[in-house]
């Protein structure tokens, strides 16, 4: 049996990016998830990053990025005790509309630190333009 020709989809979609800044004043309790970014249902994360501008001042400080079902769905143990960029890992998961959560783990109390969380995504069955 031969393959059938595929129906072409002329719809094209721009990727969307959400960003939030999180400081030690807002996120200083180890092991407690914080809702960071709301995604619409049908969203698929295609990229993003944890960008640490001011290192969190614990001996060790890490961050998981995920959701209520899988706490580290997009990143497990990103180092936030040093400045720099850590890329998120797209998984192909289709969001149910639950927010993206960040969960820090600190070796000791923190008083200083700041990061930006960027999440790039597309939405199933959405098109911004038609390409003939």
N, CA, C and O atoms as a printed pandas DataFrame, in Angstrom:
     atom_number atom_name residue_name chain_id  residue_number  x_coord  y_coord  z_coord
0              1         N          UNK        A               1    0.848   -1.178    0.000
1              2        CA          UNK        A               1    0.000    0.000    0.000
2              3         C          UNK        A               1    0.895    1.243    0.000
3              4         O          UNK        A               1    1.816    1.343    0.811
4              5         N          UNK        A               2    0.634    2.165   -0.882
5              6        CA          UNK        A               2    1.436    3.376   -1.019
6              7         C          UNK        A               2    0.939    4.462   -0.071
7              8         O          UNK        A               2   -0.228    4.494    0.318
8              9         N          UNK        A               3    1.857    5.343    0.282
9             10        CA          UNK        A               3    1.471    6.504    1.082
10            11         C          UNK        A               3    0.550    7.407    0.281
11            12         O          UNK        A               3    0.659    7.493   -0.942
12            13         N          UNK        A               4   -0.360    8.081    0.980
13            14        CA          UNK        A               4   -1.254    9.043    0.343
14            15         C          UNK        A               4   -0.619   10.429    0.416
15            16         O          UNK        A               4    0.142   10.715    1.340
16            17         N          UNK        A               5   -0.926   11.281   -0.541
17            18        CA          UNK        A               5   -0.426   12.656   -0.453
18            19         C          UNK        A               5   -0.970   13.333    0.812
19            20         O          UNK        A               5   -2.130   13.146    1.182
20            21         N          UNK        A               6   -0.136   14.097    1.446
21            22        CA          UNK        A               6   -0.548   14.808    2.659
22            23         C          UNK        A               6   -1.278   16.094    2.306
23            24         O          UNK        A               6   -0.898   16.793    1.367
24            25         N          UNK        A               7   -2.320   16.404    3.054
25            26        CA          UNK        A               7   -3.025   17.674    2.887
26            27         C          UNK        A               7   -2.144   18.783    3.442
27            28         O          UNK        A               7   -1.713   18.723    4.593
28            29         N          UNK        A               8   -1.882   19.774    2.641
29            30        CA          UNK        A               8   -1.020   20.883    3.062
30            31         C          UNK        A               8   -1.800   21.841    3.958
31            32         O          UNK        A               8   -2.990   22.077    3.745
32            33         N          UNK        A               9   -1.120   22.386    4.956
33            34        CA          UNK        A               9   -1.710   23.383    5.845
34            35         C          UNK        A               9   -1.087   24.732    5.500
35            36         O          UNK        A               9    0.102   24.928    5.749
36            37         N          UNK        A              10   -1.846   25.663    4.938
37            38        CA          UNK        A              10   -1.271   26.953    4.553
38            39         C          UNK        A              10   -1.128   27.926    5.732
39            40         O          UNK        A              10   -0.544   28.996    5.564
40            41         N          UNK        A              11   -1.640   27.584    6.906
41            42        CA          UNK        A              11   -1.571   28.479    8.058
42            43         C          UNK        A              11   -0.160   28.581    8.606
43            44         O          UNK        A              11    0.559   27.584    8.674
44            45         N          UNK        A              12    0.234   29.777    8.994
45            46        CA          UNK        A              12    1.538   30.029    9.605
46            47         C          UNK        A              12    1.326   30.799   10.904
47            48         O          UNK        A              12    0.459   31.669   10.990
48            49         N          UNK        A              13    2.129   30.466   11.910
49            50        CA          UNK        A              13    1.952   31.040   13.237
50            51         C          UNK        A              13    3.255   31.656   13.737
51            52         O          UNK        A              13    4.328   31.079   13.564
52            53         N          UNK        A              14    3.156   32.816   14.348
53            54        CA          UNK        A              14    4.316   33.434   14.979
54            55         C          UNK        A              14    4.509   32.805   16.360
55            56         O          UNK        A              14    3.526   32.554   17.057
56            57         N          UNK        A              15    5.745   32.546   16.768
57            58        CA          UNK        A              15    5.948   32.079   18.134
58            59         C          UNK        A              15    5.665   33.217   19.120
59            60         O          UNK        A              15    5.911   34.384   18.815
60            61         N          UNK        A              16    5.160   32.879   20.269
61            62        CA          UNK        A              16    4.871   33.842   21.332
62            63         C          UNK        A              16    5.897   33.651   22.447
63            64         O          UNK        A              16    6.339   32.530   22.700
64            65         N          UNK        A              17    6.272   34.728   23.105
65            66        CA          UNK        A              17    7.214   34.641   24.220
66            67         C          UNK        A              17    6.645   35.382   25.409
67            68         O          UNK        A              17    6.257   36.547   25.315
68            69         N          UNK        A              18    6.604   34.682   26.532
69            70        CA          UNK        A              18    6.206   35.298   27.803
70            71         C          UNK        A              18    7.445   35.406   28.668
71            72         O          UNK        A              18    8.314   34.535   28.634
72            73         N          UNK        A              19    7.527   36.476   29.445
73            74        CA          UNK        A              19    8.702   36.683   30.298
74            75         C          UNK        A              19    8.259   37.249   31.637
75            76         O          UNK        A              19    7.329   38.051   31.720
76            77         N          UNK        A              20    8.943   36.814   32.675
77            78        CA          UNK        A              20    8.690   37.345   34.016
78            79         C          UNK        A              20   10.016   37.453   34.759
79            80         O          UNK        A              20   10.913   36.630   34.576
80            81         N          UNK        A              21   10.126   38.471   35.591
81            82        CA          UNK        A              21   11.291   38.621   36.466
82            83         C          UNK        A              21   10.904   38.141   37.855
83            84         O          UNK        A              21    9.837   38.477   38.369
84            85         N          UNK        A              22   11.783   37.355   38.452
85            86        CA          UNK        A              22   11.551   36.803   39.786
86            87         C          UNK        A              22   12.745   37.171   40.650
87            88         O          UNK        A              22   13.892   36.969   40.253
88            89         N          UNK        A              23   12.471   37.717   41.848
89            90        CA          UNK        A              23   13.546   38.104   42.756
90            91         C          UNK        A              23   13.507   37.264   44.031
91            92         O          UNK        A              23   12.545   36.541   44.289
92            93         N          UNK        A              24   14.556   37.373   44.808
93            94        CA          UNK        A              24   14.625   36.648   46.077
94            95         C          UNK        A              24   13.526   37.106   47.034
95            96         O          UNK        A              24   13.126   36.345   47.915
96            97         N          UNK        A              25   13.037   38.323   46.878
97            98        CA          UNK        A              25   11.940   38.795   47.725
98            99         C          UNK        A              25   10.653   38.025   47.443
99           100         O          UNK        A              25    9.807   37.884   48.326
100          101         N          UNK        A              26   10.503   37.523   46.207
101          102        CA          UNK        A              26    9.287   36.800   45.807
102          103         C          UNK        A              26    9.451   35.286   45.889
103          104         O          UNK        A              26    8.465   34.559   46.007
104          105         N          UNK        A              27   10.677   34.815   45.826
105          106        CA          UNK        A              27   10.946   33.383   45.785
106          107         C          UNK        A              27   12.133   33.083   46.693
107          108         O          UNK        A              27   13.285   33.112   46.261
108          109         N          UNK        A              28   11.833   32.794   47.959
109          110        CA          UNK        A              28   12.918   32.544   48.901
110          111         C          UNK        A              28   12.684   31.326   49.790
111          112         O          UNK        A              28   13.473   31.060   50.697
112          113         N          UNK        A              29   11.616   30.594   49.538
113          114        CA          UNK        A              29   11.314   29.411   50.341
114          115         C          UNK        A              29   11.650   28.154   49.534
115          116         O          UNK        A              29   11.025   27.878   48.510
116          117         N          UNK        A              30   12.621   27.416   49.997
117          118        CA          UNK        A              30   13.091   26.230   49.294
118          119         C          UNK        A              30   12.000   25.167   49.178
119          120         O          UNK        A              30   11.291   24.875   50.141
120          121         N          UNK        A              31   11.883   24.595   47.976
121          122        CA          UNK        A              31   10.951   23.495   47.746
122          123         C          UNK        A              31    9.508   23.890   47.529
123          124         O          UNK        A              31    8.654   23.016   47.383
124          125         N          UNK        A              32    9.207   25.176   47.502
125          126        CA          UNK        A              32    7.830   25.632   47.325
126          127         C          UNK        A              32    7.664   26.203   45.913
127          128         O          UNK        A              32    8.342   27.158   45.533
128          129         N          UNK        A              33    6.757   25.607   45.150
129          130        CA          UNK        A              33    6.514   26.045   43.776
130          131         C          UNK        A              33    5.799   27.389   43.744
131          132         O          UNK        A              33    4.944   27.677   44.582
132          133         N          UNK        A              34    6.166   28.203   42.761
133          134        CA          UNK        A              34    5.563   29.514   42.548
134          135         C          UNK        A              34    5.048   29.563   41.109
135          136         O          UNK        A              34    5.791   29.266   40.173
136          137         N          UNK        A              35    3.779   29.937   40.933
137          138        CA          UNK        A              35    3.230   30.091   39.583
138          139         C          UNK        A              35    3.893   31.290   38.925
139          140         O          UNK        A              35    3.893   32.388   39.482
140          141         N          UNK        A              36    4.464   31.079   37.730
141          142        CA          UNK        A              36    5.231   32.135   37.087
142          143         C          UNK        A              36    4.602   32.644   35.802
143          144         O          UNK        A              36    4.523   33.856   35.601
144          145         N          UNK        A              37    4.152   31.750   34.923
145          146        CA          UNK        A              37    3.641   32.154   33.612
146          147         C          UNK        A              37    2.388   31.344   33.300
147          148         O          UNK        A              37    2.379   30.119   33.424
148          149         N          UNK        A              38    1.331   32.043   32.893
149          150        CA          UNK        A              38    0.098   31.371   32.485
150          151         C          UNK        A              38    0.190   31.030   31.002
151          152         O          UNK        A              38    0.479   31.893   30.174
152          153         N          UNK        A              39   -0.057   29.771   30.677
153          154        CA          UNK        A              39   -0.114   29.347   29.286
154          155         C          UNK        A              39   -1.553   29.026   28.931
155          156         O          UNK        A              39   -2.298   28.519   29.770
156          157         N          UNK        A              40   -1.959   29.314   27.698
157          158        CA          UNK        A              40   -3.307   28.918   27.295
158          159         C          UNK        A              40   -3.355   27.419   27.010
159          160         O          UNK        A              40   -2.329   26.801   26.729
160          161         N          UNK        A              41   -4.531   26.852   27.083
161          162        CA          UNK        A              41   -4.697   25.466   26.686
162          163         C          UNK        A              41   -4.276   25.293   25.236
163          164         O          UNK        A              41   -4.541   26.162   24.405
164          165         N          UNK        A              42   -3.631   24.194   24.928
165          166        CA          UNK        A              42   -3.169   23.942   23.575
166          167         C          UNK        A              42   -1.798   24.505   23.275
167          168         O          UNK        A              42   -1.303   24.339   22.160
168          169         N          UNK        A              43   -1.160   25.173   24.240
169          170        CA          UNK        A              43    0.178   25.729   24.024
170          171         C          UNK        A              43    1.226   24.620   24.092
171          172         O          UNK        A              43    1.123   23.690   24.891
172          173         N          UNK        A              44    2.228   24.743   23.240
173          174        CA          UNK        A              44    3.366   23.825   23.239
174          175         C          UNK        A              44    4.629   24.663   23.374
175          176         O          UNK        A              44    4.922   25.494   22.515
176          177         N          UNK        A              45    5.375   24.447   24.451
177          178        CA          UNK        A              45    6.615   25.190   24.678
178          179         C          UNK        A              45    7.644   24.743   23.646
179          180         O          UNK        A              45    7.908   23.551   23.494
180          181         N          UNK        A              46    8.225   25.716   22.936
181          182        CA          UNK        A              46    9.223   25.428   21.914
182          183         C          UNK        A              46   10.615   25.895   22.300
183          184         O          UNK        A              46   11.586   25.596   21.605
184          185         N          UNK        A              47   10.721   26.626   23.404
185          186        CA          UNK        A              47   12.027   27.112   23.849
186          187         C          UNK        A              47   11.866   28.036   25.033
187          188         O          UNK        A              47   10.783   28.178   25.601
188          189         N          UNK        A              48   12.962   28.655   25.384
189          190        CA          UNK        A              48   12.960   29.583   26.499
190          191         C          UNK        A              48   14.230   29.441   27.300
191          192         O          UNK        A              48   15.124   28.674   26.943
192          193         N          UNK        A              49   14.304   30.192   28.395
193          194        CA          UNK        A              49   15.525   30.185   29.194
194          195         C          UNK        A              49   15.271   30.728   30.587
195          196         O          UNK        A              49   14.328   31.481   30.830
196          197         N          UNK        A              50   16.154   30.317   31.501
197          198        CA          UNK        A              50   16.282   30.929   32.817
198          199         C          UNK        A              50   17.525   31.807   32.708
199          200         O          UNK        A              50   18.623   31.312   32.452
200          201         N          UNK        A              51   17.346   33.121   32.903
201          202        CA          UNK        A              51   18.450   34.059   32.752
202          203         C          UNK        A              51   18.698   34.713   34.109
203          204         O          UNK        A              51   17.903   35.535   34.564
204          205         N          UNK        A              52   19.794   34.347   34.744
205          206        CA          UNK        A              52   20.115   34.869   36.076
206          207         C          UNK        A              52   20.957   36.127   35.919
207          208         O          UNK        A              52   22.074   36.081   35.405
208          209         N          UNK        A              53   20.401   37.266   36.375
209          210        CA          UNK        A              53   21.118   38.536   36.329
210          211         C          UNK        A              53   21.896   38.804   37.597
211          212         O          UNK        A              53   23.009   39.326   37.552
212          213         N          UNK        A              54   21.310   38.445   38.737
213          214        CA          UNK        A              54   21.968   38.548   40.043
214          215         C          UNK        A              54   21.877   37.183   40.692
215          216         O          UNK        A              54   20.781   36.674   40.930
216          217         N          UNK        A              55   23.024   36.588   40.980
217          218        CA          UNK        A              55   23.048   35.236   41.542
218          219         C          UNK        A              55   22.340   35.198   42.888
219          220         O          UNK        A              55   22.452   36.132   43.682
220          221         N          UNK        A              56   21.613   34.119   43.143
221          222        CA          UNK        A              56   20.984   33.908   44.442
222          223         C          UNK        A              56   22.084   33.514   45.424
223          224         O          UNK        A              56   22.949   32.700   45.103
224          225         N          UNK        A              57   22.044   34.098   46.624
225          226        CA          UNK        A              57   23.176   34.032   47.542
226          227         C          UNK        A              57   23.183   32.839   48.501
227          228         O          UNK        A              57   23.659   32.969   49.629
228          229         N          UNK        A              58   22.679   31.711   48.089
229          230        CA          UNK        A              58   22.799   30.478   48.872
230          231         C          UNK        A              58   24.048   29.734   48.407
231          232         O          UNK        A              58   24.533   29.962   47.299
232          233         N          UNK        A              59   24.562   28.852   49.246
233          234        CA          UNK        A              59   25.732   28.059   48.867
234          235         C          UNK        A              59   25.448   27.272   47.593
235          236         O          UNK        A              59   26.292   27.202   46.700
236          237         N          UNK        A              60   24.269   26.686   47.512
237          238        CA          UNK        A              60   23.783   26.107   46.262
238          239         C          UNK        A              60   22.343   26.570   46.084
239          240         O          UNK        A              60   21.575   26.642   47.043
240          241         N          UNK        A              61   21.998   26.878   44.860
241          242        CA          UNK        A              61   20.644   27.326   44.534
242          243         C          UNK        A              61   20.316   26.806   43.144
243          244         O          UNK        A              61   21.029   27.082   42.179
244          245         N          UNK        A              62   19.224   26.048   43.054
245          246        CA          UNK        A              62   18.797   25.507   41.770
246          247         C          UNK        A              62   17.315   25.806   41.556
247          248         O          UNK        A              62   16.597   26.167   42.488
248          249         N          UNK        A              63   16.878   25.650   40.316
249          250        CA          UNK        A              63   15.493   25.951   39.973
250          251         C          UNK        A              63   14.964   24.887   39.017
251          252         O          UNK        A              63   15.601   24.564   38.015
252          253         N          UNK        A              64   13.799   24.354   39.339
253          254        CA          UNK        A              64   13.069   23.479   38.432
254          255         C          UNK        A              64   11.986   24.312   37.759
255          256         O          UNK        A              64   11.377   25.176   38.389
256          257         N          UNK        A              65   11.750   24.047   36.468
257          258        CA          UNK        A              65   10.707   24.728   35.715
258          259         C          UNK        A              65    9.782   23.651   35.162
259          260         O          UNK        A              65   10.215   22.768   34.422
260          261         N          UNK        A              66    8.510   23.730   35.525
261          262        CA          UNK        A              66    7.567   22.710   35.076
262          263         C          UNK        A              66    6.141   23.154   35.294
263          264         O          UNK        A              66    5.799   24.319   35.092
264          265         N          UNK        A              67    5.311   22.210   35.709
265          266        CA          UNK        A              67    3.914   22.496   36.004
266          267         C          UNK        A              67    3.481   21.629   37.175
267          268         O          UNK        A              67    4.300   20.920   37.759
268          269         N          UNK        A              68    2.206   21.679   37.523
269          270        CA          UNK        A              68    1.726   20.937   38.692
270          271         C          UNK        A              68    1.853   19.431   38.501
271          272         O          UNK        A              68    2.035   18.704   39.477
272          273         N          UNK        A              69    1.761   18.949   37.264
273          274        CA          UNK        A              69    1.842   17.508   37.011
274          275         C          UNK        A              69    3.285   17.003   37.030
275          276         O          UNK        A              69    3.563   15.940   37.586
276          277         N          UNK        A              70    4.201   17.759   36.426
277          278        CA          UNK        A              70    5.622   17.388   36.369
278          279         C          UNK        A              70    6.424   18.633   36.702
279          280         O          UNK        A              70    6.569   19.528   35.870
280          281         N          UNK        A              71    6.937   18.688   37.906
281          282        CA          UNK        A              71    7.589   19.894   38.416
282          283         C          UNK        A              71    8.824   20.329   37.657
283          284         O          UNK        A              71    9.196   21.501   37.705
284          285         N          UNK        A              72    9.477   19.396   36.949
285          286        CA          UNK        A              72   10.681   19.745   36.188
286          287         C          UNK        A              72   10.510   19.421   34.698
287          288         O          UNK        A              72   11.465   19.024   34.031
288          289         N          UNK        A              73    9.317   19.591   34.197
289          290        CA          UNK        A              73    8.997   19.233   32.802
290          291         C          UNK        A              73    9.925   19.942   31.802
291          292         O          UNK        A              73   10.321   19.337   30.806
292          293         N          UNK        A              74   10.272   21.195   32.048
293          294        CA          UNK        A              74   11.054   21.974   31.081
294          295         C          UNK        A              74   12.498   22.205   31.494
295          296         O          UNK        A              74   13.342   22.502   30.648
296          297         N          UNK        A              75   12.797   22.073   32.786
297          298        CA          UNK        A              75   14.187   22.192   33.240
298          299         C          UNK        A              75   14.306   21.623   34.637
299          300         O          UNK        A              75   13.464   21.875   35.499
300          301         N          UNK        A              76   15.355   20.855   34.850
301          302        CA          UNK        A              76   15.634   20.250   36.147
302          303         C          UNK        A              76   16.937   20.824   36.683
303          304         O          UNK        A              76   17.978   20.728   36.032
304          305         N          UNK        A              77   16.881   21.413   37.857
305          306        CA          UNK        A              77   18.068   21.884   38.567
306          307         C          UNK        A              77   18.918   22.898   37.799
307          308         O          UNK        A              77   20.134   22.735   37.700
308          309         N          UNK        A              78   18.290   23.938   37.256
309          310        CA          UNK        A              78   19.059   25.035   36.657
310          311         C          UNK        A              78   19.809   25.748   37.770
311          312         O          UNK        A              78   19.218   26.074   38.800
312          313         N          UNK        A              79   21.091   25.993   37.582
313          314        CA          UNK        A              79   21.899   26.668   38.595
314          315         C          UNK        A              79   21.547   28.154   38.622
315          316         O          UNK        A              79   21.747   28.866   37.637
316          317         N          UNK        A              80   21.020   28.615   39.762
317          318        CA          UNK        A              80   20.709   30.045   39.895
318          319         C          UNK        A              80   21.613   30.706   40.937
319          320         O          UNK        A              80   21.360   31.831   41.367
320          321         N          UNK        A              81   22.683   29.985   41.341
321          322        CA          UNK        A              81   23.673   30.545   42.257
322          323         C          UNK        A              81   24.785   31.254   41.482
323          324         O          UNK        A              81   25.739   31.753   42.079
324          325         N          UNK        A              82   24.664   31.297   40.165
325          326        CA          UNK        A              82   25.628   31.991   39.315
326          327         C          UNK        A              82   24.861   32.684   38.198
327          328         O          UNK        A              82   23.791   32.231   37.790
328          329         N          UNK        A              83   25.419   33.786   37.710
329          330        CA          UNK        A              83   24.768   34.488   36.600
330          331         C          UNK        A              83   24.943   33.692   35.316
331          332         O          UNK        A              83   25.892   32.922   35.168
332          333         N          UNK        A              84   24.017   33.892   34.395
333          334        CA          UNK        A              84   24.111   33.220   33.107
334          335         C          UNK        A              84   22.765   32.768   32.605
335          336         O          UNK        A              84   21.732   33.042   33.217
336          337         N          UNK        A              85   22.782   32.064   31.471
337          338        CA          UNK        A              85   21.579   31.619   30.797
338          339         C          UNK        A              85   21.560   30.090   30.756
339          340         O          UNK        A              85   22.552   29.452   30.406
340          341         N          UNK        A              86   20.418   29.522   31.118
341          342        CA          UNK        A              86   20.199   28.079   31.018
342          343         C          UNK        A              86   18.966   27.867   30.150
343          344         O          UNK        A              86   17.886   28.360   30.472
344          345         N          UNK        A              87   19.123   27.135   29.050
345          346        CA          UNK        A              87   18.016   26.913   28.122
346          347         C          UNK        A              87   17.002   25.936   28.708
347          348         O          UNK        A              87   17.363   24.975   29.388
348          349         N          UNK        A              88   15.727   26.199   28.430
349          350        CA          UNK        A              88   14.678   25.243   28.763
350          351         C          UNK        A              88   14.714   24.104   27.738
351          352         O          UNK        A              88   15.275   24.252   26.653
352          353         N          UNK        A              89   14.115   22.979   28.094
353          354        CA          UNK        A              89   14.093   21.821   27.209
354          355         C          UNK        A              89   12.649   21.581   26.746
355          356         O          UNK        A              89   11.816   21.137   27.536
356          357         N          UNK        A              90   12.350   21.869   25.481
357          358        CA          UNK        A              90   10.995   21.600   24.969
358          359         C          UNK        A              90   10.708   20.100   25.011
359          360         O          UNK        A              90   11.581   19.289   24.702
360          361         N          UNK        A              91    9.490   19.736   25.391
361          362        CA          UNK        A              91    9.138   18.320   25.529
362          363         C          UNK        A              91    8.038   17.878   24.576
363          364         O          UNK        A              91    7.793   16.680   24.435
364          365         N          UNK        A              92    7.369   18.825   23.917
365          366        CA          UNK        A              92    6.249   18.480   23.052
366          367         C          UNK        A              92    4.932   18.367   23.797
367          368         O          UNK        A              92    3.899   18.081   23.191
368          369         N          UNK        A              93    4.957   18.588   25.101
369          370        CA          UNK        A              93    3.745   18.511   25.917
370          371         C          UNK        A              93    2.762   19.596   25.496
371          372         O          UNK        A              93    3.152   20.750   25.320
372          373         N          UNK        A              94    1.502   19.239   25.335
373          374        CA          UNK        A              94    0.443   20.188   24.994
374          375         C          UNK        A              94   -0.213   20.636   26.294
375          376         O          UNK        A              94   -0.810   19.829   27.006
376          377         N          UNK        A              95   -0.103   21.910   26.595
377          378        CA          UNK        A              95   -0.604   22.457   27.860
378          379         C          UNK        A              95   -2.120   22.336   27.984
379          380         O          UNK        A              95   -2.861   22.476   27.012
380          381         N          UNK        A              96   -2.542   22.077   29.191
381          382        CA          UNK        A              96   -3.971   22.050   29.503
382          383         C          UNK        A              96   -4.449   23.416   29.984
383          384         O          UNK        A              96   -5.621   23.584   30.319
384          385         N          UNK        A              97   -3.549   24.387   30.018
385          386        CA          UNK        A              97   -3.875   25.717   30.518
386          387         C          UNK        A              97   -3.350   25.948   31.929
387          388         O          UNK        A              97   -3.564   27.012   32.510
388          389         N          UNK        A              98   -2.663   24.950   32.477
389          390        CA          UNK        A              98   -2.072   25.097   33.811
390          391         C          UNK        A              98   -0.859   26.020   33.729
391          392         O          UNK        A              98   -0.165   26.028   32.712
392          393         N          UNK        A              99   -0.590   26.796   34.778
393          394        CA          UNK        A              99    0.550   27.712   34.727
394          395         C          UNK        A              99    1.883   26.973   34.787
395          396         O          UNK        A              99    1.976   25.849   35.280
396          397         N          UNK        A             100    2.903   27.638   34.271
397          398        CA          UNK        A             100    4.266   27.149   34.433
398          399         C          UNK        A             100    4.700   27.545   35.842
399          400         O          UNK        A             100    4.519   28.685   36.269
400          401         N          UNK        A             101    5.274   26.581   36.548
401          402        CA          UNK        A             101    5.718   26.791   37.914
402          403         C          UNK        A             101    7.243   26.786   37.976
403          404         O          UNK        A             101    7.906   26.099   37.199
404          405         N          UNK        A             102    7.785   27.555   38.903
405          406        CA          UNK        A             102    9.213   27.489   39.217
406          407         C          UNK        A             102    9.335   27.042   40.669
407          408         O          UNK        A             102    8.633   27.540   41.549
408          409         N          UNK        A             103   10.233   26.098   40.903
409          410        CA          UNK        A             103   10.444   25.573   42.253
410          411         C          UNK        A             103   11.918   25.671   42.592
411          412         O          UNK        A             103   12.734   24.962   42.003
412          413         N          UNK        A             104   12.280   26.553   43.548
413          414        CA          UNK        A             104   13.680   26.700   43.915
414          415         C          UNK        A             104   14.087   25.686   44.985
415          416         O          UNK        A             104   13.261   25.211   45.764
416          417         N          UNK        A             105   15.360   25.374   44.999
417          418        CA          UNK        A             105   15.954   24.599   46.090
418          419         C          UNK        A             105   17.180   25.369   46.549
419          420         O          UNK        A             105   18.114   25.598   45.780
420          421         N          UNK        A             106   17.159   25.766   47.824
421          422        CA          UNK        A             106   18.259   26.550   48.387
422          423         C          UNK        A             106   18.917   25.769   49.518
423          424         O          UNK        A             106   18.230   25.148   50.329
424          425         N          UNK        A             107   20.261   25.800   49.572
425          426        CA          UNK        A             107   20.990   25.136   50.652
426          427         C          UNK        A             107   20.828   25.893   51.967
427          428         O          UNK        A             107   20.876   25.290   53.040
428          429         N          UNK        A             108   20.639   27.192   51.891
429          430        CA          UNK        A             108   20.444   28.028   53.077
430          431         C          UNK        A             108   19.612   29.244   52.663
431          432         O          UNK        A             108   19.370   29.439   51.472
432          433         N          UNK        A             109   19.171   30.065   53.621
433          434        CA          UNK        A             109   18.299   31.201   53.282
434          435         C          UNK        A             109   18.929   32.151   52.260
435          436         O          UNK        A             109   20.142   32.359   52.245
436          437         N          UNK        A             110   18.078   32.718   51.413
437          438        CA          UNK        A             110   18.552   33.681   50.412
438          439         C          UNK        A             110   17.967   35.060   50.698
439          440         O          UNK        A             110   16.840   35.192   51.175
440          441         N          UNK        A             111   18.753   36.071   50.395
441          442        CA          UNK        A             111   18.296   37.451   50.541
442          443         C          UNK        A             111   18.494   38.244   49.259
443          444         O          UNK        A             111   17.905   39.311   49.085
444          445         N          UNK        A             112   19.325   37.720   48.360
445          446        CA          UNK        A             112   19.668   38.411   47.119
446          447         C          UNK        A             112   19.515   37.434   45.959
447          448         O          UNK        A             112   19.820   36.248   46.085
448          449         N          UNK        A             113   19.043   37.943   44.841
449          450        CA          UNK        A             113   18.969   37.143   43.624
450          451         C          UNK        A             113   17.868   37.643   42.716
451          452         O          UNK        A             113   16.835   38.125   43.181
452          453         N          UNK        A             114   18.092   37.526   41.419
453          454        CA          UNK        A             114   17.097   37.942   40.443
454          455         C          UNK        A             114   17.308   37.149   39.154
455          456         O          UNK        A             114   18.436   36.953   38.700
456          457         N          UNK        A             115   16.193   36.702   38.580
457          458        CA          UNK        A             115   16.261   35.983   37.307
458          459         C          UNK        A             115   15.078   36.359   36.448
459          460         O          UNK        A             115   14.059   36.848   36.936
460          461         N          UNK        A             116   15.233   36.121   35.147
461          462        CA          UNK        A             116   14.127   36.264   34.207
462          463         C          UNK        A             116   13.830   34.883   33.646
463          464         O          UNK        A             116   14.739   34.139   33.277
464          465         N          UNK        A             117   12.564   34.554   33.589
465          466        CA          UNK        A             117   12.132   33.317   32.963
466          467         C          UNK        A             117   11.467   33.688   31.651
467          468         O          UNK        A             117   10.480   34.423   31.636
468          469         N          UNK        A             118   12.004   33.184   30.551
469          470        CA          UNK        A             118   11.414   33.391   29.231
470          471         C          UNK        A             118   10.886   32.054   28.732
471          472         O          UNK        A             118   11.588   31.045   28.790
472          473         N          UNK        A             119    9.649   32.044   28.241
473          474        CA          UNK        A             119    9.037   30.839   27.696
474          475         C          UNK        A             119    8.479   31.176   26.314
475          476         O          UNK        A             119    7.628   32.055   26.176
476          477         N          UNK        A             120    8.963   30.474   25.301
477          478        CA          UNK        A             120    8.481   30.648   23.936
478          479         C          UNK        A             120    7.585   29.470   23.598
479          480         O          UNK        A             120    7.916   28.318   23.883
480          481         N          UNK        A             121    6.432   29.775   22.981
481          482        CA          UNK        A             121    5.464   28.711   22.712
482          483         C          UNK        A             121    4.636   29.024   21.466
483          484         O          UNK        A             121    4.590   30.159   20.992
484          485         N          UNK        A             122    3.993   27.992   20.960
485          486        CA          UNK        A             122    3.000   28.114   19.893
486          487         C          UNK        A             122    1.714   27.496   20.416
487          488         O          UNK        A             122    1.718   26.784   21.420
488          489         N          UNK        A             123    0.613   27.775   19.727
489          490        CA          UNK        A             123   -0.695   27.268   20.160
490          491         C          UNK        A             123   -1.273   26.412   19.045
491          492         O          UNK        A             123   -1.353   26.840   17.894
492          493         N          UNK        A             124   -1.678   25.191   19.405
493          494        CA          UNK        A             124   -2.270   24.279   18.428
494          495         C          UNK        A             124   -3.418   24.932   17.673
495          496         O          UNK        A             124   -4.209   25.673   18.255
496          497         N          UNK        A             125   -3.505   24.658   16.392
497          498        CA          UNK        A             125   -4.603   25.096   15.522
498          499         C          UNK        A             125   -4.762   26.617   15.443
499          500         O          UNK        A             125   -5.876   27.122   15.298
500          501         N          UNK        A             126   -3.672   27.326   15.536
501          502        CA          UNK        A             126   -3.691   28.789   15.436
502          503         C          UNK        A             126   -2.883   29.197   14.211
503          504         O          UNK        A             126   -1.867   28.577   13.897
504          505         N          UNK        A             127   -3.325   30.222   13.532
505          506        CA          UNK        A             127   -2.570   30.757   12.409
506          507         C          UNK        A             127   -2.666   32.278   12.412
507          508         O          UNK        A             127   -3.737   32.841   12.640
508          509         N          UNK        A             128   -1.537   32.937   12.157
509          510        CA          UNK        A             128   -1.501   34.386   12.040
510          511         C          UNK        A             128   -1.596   34.827   10.593
511          512         O          UNK        A             128   -2.053   35.932   10.300
512          513         N          UNK        A             129   -1.165   33.965    9.691
513          514        CA          UNK        A             129   -1.158   34.278    8.269
514          515         C          UNK        A             129   -1.454   33.023    7.483
515          516         O          UNK        A             129   -1.408   31.908    8.004
516          517         N          UNK        A             130   -1.759   33.232    6.215
517          518        CA          UNK        A             130   -1.937   32.120    5.286
518          519         C          UNK        A             130   -0.872   32.256    4.209
519          520         O          UNK        A             130   -0.685   33.318    3.615
520          521         N          UNK        A             131   -0.188   31.160    3.979
521          522        CA          UNK        A             131    0.824   31.135    2.919
522          523         C          UNK        A             131    0.328   30.237    1.804
523          524         O          UNK        A             131    0.190   29.028    1.993
524          525         N          UNK        A             132    0.059   30.817    0.645
525          526        CA          UNK        A             132   -0.487   29.991   -0.446
526          527         C          UNK        A             132    0.526   28.976   -0.958
527          528         O          UNK        A             132    0.223   28.208   -1.871
